[in-house]
């Protein structure tokens, strides 16, 4: 039994040594992997930082270009608005002048029409007065003639 115990002890001792060697080898591999992971993490950090810096630079450049384009567009719109406003104001002045001229022409036209109407009315009234005077004269002549004729008829009738 002793020999079995010795064999078992040797076997266990051999296994412990093998296990210890494997454990040391595993620790070495884990340490190598840790170092490799640390190195990879550092490289990734560097790449991420570099990429972030490039993106920041691109964003800044893009923002500057957009700001410049917006400023340029705003300036162009301001100039266009100013030109359009001036043209509109000019057109409004022309319309106002035309309305003033038309108003003056209408006033002159109405004044001429009023004058012509007054003249025509006065002439018509003068013609009517003349006609009435003429008719009055003719009527008086007729009445006198009728009166004369009546007188003659009465005389003829009395003589006969």
Secondary structure, 3 states (H helix, E strand, C coil): CHHHHHHHHHHHHHHHHHHHHHHHHHHHHHHHHHHHHHHHHHHHHHHHHHHHHHHHHHHHHHHHHHHHHHHHHHHHHHHHHHHHHHHHHHHHHHHHHHHHHHHHHHHHHHHHHHHHHHHHHHHHHHHHHHHHHHHHHHHHHHHHHHHHHHHHHHHHHHHC
